[in-house]
């Protein structure tokens, strides 16, 4: 190998190492940013939320159906679904606040409602100070792209408001 070939090879090797280290540092920063965003959204979602409305496949449930339904979200991603204060289902969630719209996966781990255990849903979410909404589908359906719901989509759109203790 000539001196110029060796120099070119060394330069390419050094450049490859610099690019690799730069990429690794960027990935580490992105992972740290994502973890911080997850912590922030989990903190924002933590607490008890009252279901205001449920639209399933384009059909809106009556107020009497959603009355008394609440969800308690915990910082670790676990949740409990309650009806009039009684737990009817529990599970876990995984969120990705770095996507647009933000995504969520819900897995039922235990429940007294039909098919609650082992259910797996994917969806999108948004959370504000006192309101929140989630639009989800069974895991084998296409991920919702908006909060439109609609007939024949299999989507379930749930609107929540924060329960404020006096």
C-alpha positions as CSV (number, residue, x, y, z in Angstrom):
1,X,0.0,0.0,0.0
2,X,1.4,3.4,-1.0
3,X,1.8,6.3,1.4
4,X,-1.1,8.1,-0.2
5,X,-3.3,5.0,0.0
6,X,-2.4,4.5,3.6
7,X,-3.2,8.2,4.4
8,X,-6.5,7.9,2.6
9,X,-7.4,4.7,4.4
10,X,-6.5,6.3,7.8
11,X,-8.5,9.4,7.0
12,X,-11.6,7.3,6.0
13,X,-11.2,5.2,9.2
14,X,-10.9,8.3,11.4
15,X,-14.0,9.8,9.7
16,X,-15.9,6.6,10.1
17,X,-15.1,6.5,13.8
18,X,-16.1,10.2,14.2
19,X,-19.4,9.7,12.4
20,X,-20.1,6.5,14.5
21,X,-19.3,8.2,17.8
22,X,-21.4,11.2,16.7
23,X,-24.3,9.0,15.8
24,X,-24.0,7.1,19.1
25,X,-24.0,10.3,21.0
26,X,-27.1,11.5,19.1
27,X,-28.9,8.2,19.7
28,X,-28.1,8.4,23.5
29,X,-29.4,12.0,23.6
30,X,-32.5,11.0,21.7
31,X,-33.1,8.1,24.1
32,X,-32.6,10.5,27.1
33,X,-35.0,13.0,25.5
34,X,-37.6,10.3,24.9
35,X,-37.3,9.0,28.5
36,X,-37.8,12.5,29.8
37,X,-40.8,13.1,27.6
38,X,-42.3,9.8,28.8
39,X,-41.8,10.8,32.4
40,X,-43.4,14.2,31.8
41,X,-46.4,12.7,30.1
42,X,-46.8,10.0,32.7
43,X,-46.7,12.7,35.4
44,X,-49.3,14.7,33.5
45,X,-51.6,11.6,33.1
46,X,-51.2,10.3,36.7
47,X,-54.4,10.5,38.7
48,X,-58.0,9.8,38.3
49,X,-59.9,10.6,35.1
50,X,-63.7,10.5,34.6
51,X,-64.9,9.2,31.2
52,X,-67.0,12.0,29.6
53,X,-67.8,10.2,26.4
54,X,-67.1,7.0,24.4
55,X,-67.5,6.7,20.7
56,X,-67.1,3.2,19.4
57,X,-67.1,2.6,15.7
58,X,-69.0,5.8,15.1
59,X,-71.6,5.2,17.8
60,X,-71.6,7.5,20.9
61,X,-72.6,6.0,24.2
62,X,-75.4,7.6,26.3
63,X,-74.5,9.5,29.4
64,X,-76.0,6.7,31.5
65,X,-73.4,4.2,30.0
66,X,-70.4,6.3,30.9
67,X,-71.7,7.6,34.2
68,X,-69.5,6.4,37.0
69,X,-66.6,5.1,34.8
70,X,-63.2,6.4,35.8
71,X,-59.6,5.4,35.1
72,X,-56.7,5.7,37.5
73,X,-53.3,6.1,35.9
74,X,-50.1,5.6,37.8
75,X,-46.6,6.9,37.1
76,X,-45.3,3.4,36.2
77,X,-47.8,3.0,33.4
78,X,-50.3,0.8,35.2
79,X,-53.9,1.7,35.1
80,X,-57.2,0.6,36.7
81,X,-60.7,0.9,35.1
82,X,-63.4,1.5,37.7
83,X,-67.2,1.5,37.5
84,X,-68.8,3.3,40.4
85,X,-65.6,2.9,42.4
86,X,-65.2,-0.9,41.8
87,X,-62.2,-2.1,39.7
88,X,-63.4,-3.9,36.6
89,X,-60.1,-4.1,34.7
90,X,-56.4,-3.4,35.1
91,X,-53.5,-3.3,32.8
92,X,-50.4,-1.6,31.6
93,X,-49.6,1.1,29.0
94,X,-46.6,2.0,26.9
95,X,-46.5,5.5,25.5
96,X,-44.4,7.3,22.9
97,X,-44.7,11.1,23.3
98,X,-42.1,11.7,20.6
99,X,-44.4,10.7,17.7
100,X,-47.0,12.9,16.1
101,X,-49.6,12.2,17.1
102,X,-48.4,10.6,20.4
103,X,-48.9,6.9,20.6
104,X,-50.1,4.5,23.3
105,X,-50.3,0.7,23.7
106,X,-52.7,-0.7,26.3
107,X,-52.7,-4.3,27.6
108,X,-55.3,-5.7,29.9
109,X,-53.8,-7.9,32.6
110,X,-56.8,-8.6,34.8
111,X,-60.5,-7.8,34.7
112,X,-64.1,-8.8,35.5
113,X,-65.4,-7.4,32.2
114,X,-65.5,-9.8,29.2
115,X,-62.2,-10.4,27.6
116,X,-60.3,-7.8,29.7
117,X,-57.4,-10.1,30.4
118,X,-55.0,-10.4,27.5
119,X,-56.5,-7.6,25.4
120,X,-54.0,-5.5,23.5
121,X,-54.9,-2.1,21.9
122,X,-52.9,0.5,20.1
123,X,-53.8,4.1,19.7
124,X,-53.0,7.8,19.9
125,X,-53.5,10.2,22.8
126,X,-53.3,13.7,23.9
127,X,-53.3,15.0,27.4
128,X,-53.9,18.5,28.7
129,X,-54.2,19.9,32.2
130,X,-57.8,18.9,32.8
131,X,-58.8,16.9,29.7
132,X,-57.5,14.0,27.8
133,X,-58.5,11.8,24.8
134,X,-57.4,8.5,23.5
135,X,-58.4,6.9,20.2
136,X,-57.5,3.2,20.0
137,X,-58.1,0.0,18.1
138,X,-57.4,-3.7,18.6
139,X,-53.7,-4.3,18.0
140,X,-54.3,-6.1,14.7
141,X,-56.0,-3.0,13.1
142,X,-54.3,0.0,11.5
143,X,-53.2,2.7,14.0
144,X,-55.6,5.7,14.1
145,X,-54.1,8.8,12.4
146,X,-56.6,11.2,14.0
147,X,-59.2,11.6,16.7
148,X,-62.1,11.3,14.3
149,X,-63.3,7.8,15.2
150,X,-65.9,7.0,12.6
151,X,-68.0,4.1,11.4
152,X,-66.4,0.9,10.1
153,X,-63.0,1.8,11.5
154,X,-63.1,-0.3,14.7
155,X,-61.8,2.8,16.6
156,X,-62.8,3.7,20.1
157,X,-62.5,7.3,21.0
158,X,-62.6,8.1,24.8
159,X,-62.8,11.6,26.2
160,X,-61.8,12.2,29.8
161,X,-61.8,15.0,32.3
162,X,-59.6,15.0,35.4
163,X,-61.2,14.2,38.7
164,X,-60.4,17.1,41.0
165,X,-60.7,16.3,44.7
166,X,-62.1,19.1,46.9
